[in-house]
Amino acid sequence: MKFKITTAFLAMVLLLVSCQDTEIIENRPDGSSTAPPISGYFKKNVLIEDYTGTWCGNCTRVAWAIEEAKVASNKVVSVAIHNGNDPFHFQGIAPLKNLILPNSPLALPVSRLNRMIVWGFPETSNVQQALDLTSNNSTIGLAMNSTVANGNINLDVKIKCLDDYQNLKLVVYLLEDKLLFNQRNYYNDLYNGVNPIPNFEHNHVLRASLTNIVGESITGTVNGATLTRNFSIPIPTITPPSNFPNAPQINPQNISFVAFVTRGEDNIVINAREAKANENQNFQENP
């Protein structure tokens, strides 16, 4: 009898030790675009970076596709990065070009989803590709609070983690809406076939990058952490392109911001968020 009791006791001890040595990994939430939202997780937005130009008659195709994507989903964040003989030419475009097309010229139009994913041609027929990169269940959340007044910007970018992350980077953009300039259009079935489109309204135009444009490292990205990056700066002054000496400076009334987090190893965007000036956001957390 004593032998039986001792054997049972040893078995129980071994079971307890085995349980203590076992690493239990919780199931990750379903991150697919069609998965229902799970309470406590964050909405995941897709970032579309549109390399474009007012002179580029084929670029209206991408602009049209972005509009369609935004009608279809409220999880679409877009940035228009103007290049070339253009009044809104972004002079700091070289690091982005070297990132996405290191061995090729930047022959517009060019578009990327979540920074590095090629948006299939023609984009107007592949809107679903962008929507498939959205989700209801992200473990990274973003929120921005800003004040734009008296020529100055005070912006807080908050990042909340629901998982342990390493090697993440943050990018923060300053955009401008309602910039008017004629737009070339080579498509008869888009924008009523007008070419050029007079006083086309260019929105979400990249005017300044408040971080290194390819991202700045984030530390402390552990489960449960909320991190804040503050930007207190004057509204940037734009150097007009040589061919457009009267190109406008930034209008404070039309400022907006985009912030996104990328994986350091491949520069793929994990989540993105847009915000208007003087907006105070909460995290896009599922109730």
Secondary structure as UniProt FT lines:
FT   HELIX           2..21
FT   TURN            33..34
FT   TURN            39..40
FT   STRAND          42..44
FT   STRAND          46..52
FT   TURN            54..55
FT   TURN            57..59
FT   HELIX           60..72
FT   STRAND          76..82
FT   TURN            87..88
FT   TURN            91..92
FT   HELIX           94..100
FT   TURN            102..103
FT   STRAND          110..113
FT   TURN            114..116
FT   STRAND          117..118
FT   HELIX           123..125
FT   HELIX           127..131
FT   TURN            132..133
FT   STRAND          135..138
FT   STRAND          140..149
FT   TURN            150..151
FT   STRAND          152..161
FT   STRAND          168..176
FT   STRAND          179..183
FT   TURN            188..189
FT   HELIX           191..193
FT   STRAND          197..202
FT   STRAND          205..209
FT   TURN            213..214
FT   STRAND          216..218
FT   TURN            223..224
FT   STRAND          226..234
FT   TURN            242..243
FT   TURN            245..246
FT   HELIX           252..254
FT   STRAND          255..263
FT   TURN            264..266
FT   STRAND          269..276
FT   TURN            277..278
//
